[in-house]
Amino acid sequence: MNLSQIGHWLLLFLFLFLSAARGAAADEARYILTPDDHGMILKTPAGKTIFSYMTQKPAETNLTANSVCCLYPVLSPSGVRVVDFAPGDHRHHRGVFLAWHATTCGQERADFWGWGSWAPTENRVIRNREIKLAEATADRAVVQVKNDWMIGDRVVVEEQTEIAASQQRGVYVIDLDYRLLPKVDFRLDQTAFGGFCVKARQDGQAEYYNPRGKVSLPAPHHLKPETDWPAEAWYDYVIQLDSGETVGTAVIDHPDNPPSTWHNLKPIAMINPCIAAPAAVERKAGEPLRLRYRLVVHDGPAPTALLNQLAQSWRGR
């Protein structure tokens, strides 16, 4: 082999080596889903946690609800936790979750929220069946979740949820697409609260914002659906923590959801677009219920212009 041939093969080897190295780097620089003690953690390509999806109840916990199946913790881009889990005043609340406290499943009453005042909680549980990373690139991740809503050993609702997460213009955008398939006739009573809920932190000074600015509406009453706040494209809960950081969590409604009013209650740091507040919601066995919400987690004050743009893109789909 002459020098020219040796040079050719060396260049080819170098090209293949660099291509493989670039491919390996590309494989590493993507979102990952990794297990922890209570579920799965979604991390950015830079290794920062966006959220954990909890599938198991911790051995030592204040949580009084039977079900977990929630996002906790959820972190801001700077790494500050924005939600609570089983706080002392509402020990059945859990991060970001979906459940109702007053349902009829076939002939049986059920409380999957965990309150226990309007329907039984015993032997009523949302149980995780599967969680997996369905898509992962450098820009976006899609997590698929399957849960069973159980009364005793019977599945009364099958849940398939898709969670798409990305970082856009300095905020985390988490799109949640819930698809519930009742196996029996399913009814949500008309109630002031329930459904998709963000249980935010309480340790600081907080305000709610909507597209027109700071909200100064009276607090809704948990027994009076007519006192809930009016429908909006989004509400943002911004809190200046006692530790000094300012963080916020906004929920953007989707126009294809059933009509909602909002049970946003500052004393318990809650954001809750409630589809059951305007009227009871019913589905026959086999008739699906689909709910979609966009969660925007940010550092600093309410980014009103950005939230309006993210709402326009979400609601225009």
N, C-alpha and C positions, 0 to 999 in steps of 0.2 A: 504494500500500500504506500503510495507516494504521499508527499507532504500536502498536496492539494486535496487528496481524498481524506486524509486525516483531518484537515481543517474543515472540510465539508461535514464530516461526521461530528466533529466537536460543536460546530454551529447548530447542527440538527439536535444534538443532545441538549445544548443550552436552551434552544427554543422550547423543546418539550418540557424541560425542567421548569422553566419560567411559566409556561402555560399551566402546568400542574400546580405550581405554587399559587398562581392567580386563581385557579379553580378552587383550591383548598381555602384560600382567603375568602373567596366569594361564598363558599359553603359556610364558613364560620360567621361571616358578617350578615347574619339574618336572625330574625326572631326565633326564640327557642321556648319550649314548654318543658319544664323540669319538675319532678315530684318533690314535695316536702312532706312533713308529718301529717298534714291535714288535707292535702289535695295537690294541686298543680300550680306552679308559678310561671307566668308569662314574662319573659325578659326581652328587652330590646337588643339589637345587634351590639350595642355598647355594654351589655350586661346589666342594665338598670331594670329593676322590677317595675312593671306597670300595675299588675294586680296578681293576686292569688285567687284561684277558684277553689273554695273549700268544699270538700265532699264528705268529710268526716268530722264529727263533733269532737273537740278536744277532750281529753280525759279529765282535765281540771278546767272548769269554765263556769261562768255565771249564767250561761245560756239556758233559758227555761223552755224554749221551743224544741219540739222534737226534730225539726228539720234544720239542715244547714244550707247546702246548695246555694251559695252566695259568693259574691266577690268581696273578699277581705284578706289582707288589706288592699286598698287602692291608694297608689302613691301619685303625687304630683311630679312633674318633670324634674323638680329639684330634689325629689326623694322624700317629701313630707307626706305623712299619712293623712288622708282627708276624710275617712269614714271610721265609725265606731262599731264595736262588736259586743253585744250583750252588756250595755252600760247599766249602772245600778238602778236608774229610774225606769228603764224599759228593757228588761233582760231578755225579752223575746225578739228584739230587733237585731239585725245582723247584716252589716255592711250594705251592699246593694243586692236586693233580693226581689223575688216575685212570689206573692202568695195572697190569699184572701182569708178573712176570719169568719165569714158567714156564707157558706156554700151548701147547696143540696146536691148530692151525687146519687142519682137514682132515687132511692127512698131514704137515704141516710144523710144526716147533717155532718158537716166536717169543717174544722178550723185548721187550715194549714199555715196560717200566720203565726199562731202560738199565743194568742190573747186569752182564749178560753172562756169568754163571757157570753158569746152568742151561739156557739156550737161546740161540740166536743173536740178536744185535742187528743184524747187517749186513742192510741192505735191509728192516728192520722199522721202521716209522715211523707215528705218528699225525699225520695231515695235516689242517689246517683247510680246510674247503670254504666255510663261510659263518658270519658272525656278524652279528646285527642286533638292534636294539631293537624288541621286539614290543609293549611296553606302557610308557608313561611318564606318571605323574601326579605331583602334589606329594608323594604318600605312598609311592609304590612304583614299582619298575622291573622289567621282565622282559626278560632277554636270552636270545635263542635262538642256539644254537651247533650246527653240523653238522660232524662230523669223520669222516674215513675212516681206518680202521686198515689199513695196507697191508703186504703182503709182496711186494716188488718192485713191479710195476705192477698187482697184483691187490688189490682191496678184499676183505678177509676179514671185517671187522666195520664196519657203519655205526653211527655214534653220533649221536644227537640229544639234546642237553642243554638244559634250561631252567634259568636262574638267576634267581631272584626275590630282589630286595634291598630292604631298607627299614631305617629307623631307628626303634627302639622303646625307649622308656624309657631313653635314653642309651646304647644299644648298637646295633651293626649286626647285622642278621639276614640271612643269605644262605642261601637254600634252593636246593639243587642236586638236580635230578631228571635222572638219567642213564638213557637208553634205548638199549641196545645190541642191534643186530640182526645176529647172525652170518649170514654168507653161506655158510659151511661149518660142519660140525660143530666145536664149540668146547669146549675143556676147560681148566679152571684146575687145575693140580696142587695137592695139599694142601701148603701152605707156611705158614711162621710169619708172613710179612708180604706185603703187596701189596694192590692195590685202591685205595680212597680214602685219600689221605695228605695230612696237613698237615705240611710241613717248617717248623717254627717257628724263631725266632732262638735262637742259643746264647750270645750275649754277655751273660750275667747269671746270677743265681741263680733257679732254677726249681723248681716243684713241680706235681704233678698233683693234681687234685681230682675227686671224683665226688659223687653226691647226699648221701653221708654225711660228706664232709669230705676232708681231705688223705689221699692214698693213699700207703701205705708198702710196697707189694708189691715183691718182687724183680724185677730187670730181666729181661724175656723174652730168650730166646736166638734168634738169627735162623735157626738150623737146627732148632729144636725147637718145633713148633706147640703142643705141650702146655704150654709155659711162658708162653704169652700170658695177658694179664689177662682176668678173667671178663667176660661180657657185662654192660653197664650201659646205662641210658638215655643217659648222657652222661659224657664225661670232659673236663676243662678243664685246659689247660696255662697256668699263670700264671708270668710271668717278671719279676723286678725287674732291669731292664737296668742295665748298667754306667753308662749315662748318667743314671740316677736314676729314670726313669719305670717304672711297673708297668703291664703290659698282659697280656691273656689271650686265648686262642682256645679255644673249646669246640666239640666235635663232638657233635651229638645224633643218635643212630641212629634209624632208622624201623622200626617193627615188621613191615612187609611185606618188608623186606630178608631175604635168607637169613641164618640164624644166624651170628653173628660172635663171635670173641674179639678182643682188642685188643693190637696190638703197639705199646705206648707205651714208648718208650725214651728216657730223659732224656739220656744222653750224646750223642745225635744229635737231640734236640728234635723227636721225631716223635709224631704222633697217627695211629693207623692201625687202624680197625675192619676186620678181615680176614675176609671171607666164606669164604676158602679155608683158614683154619686148622682149623676143626672137621672138614672133609672136602673132597675135591675137588668142584668144581662143573662140571657139564656142561650144554650146550645143543646141541640139534640145529640144523642149518641152518634158518633161518627162525623159530626159537623165541627170543623176546626175553628179555633179562635187564634188569630195571629195578632201579635202586639210587637211594635218596634219603637225603640227609644235610642236616641243618641246621647251619650254621656261625654261631656267635655270637662277635663280636669286641668286646672291651670294654677299657676303661681301669680300672686299679685292681684290687683283690683279686677273687677269684671271687665273682660275684653269685649265690650258691647259690639263694636264693628265686626270683629272676628266671629262672634257668636251669631250675629245676623247672617253673615256669609255662610257659616256652617249650617245654620238652620235652613237657608235658602236651598243649598245643595241637597240636604237631607230630605226636606219636605217636597222638593221638586222632582224626586225620583219617581 
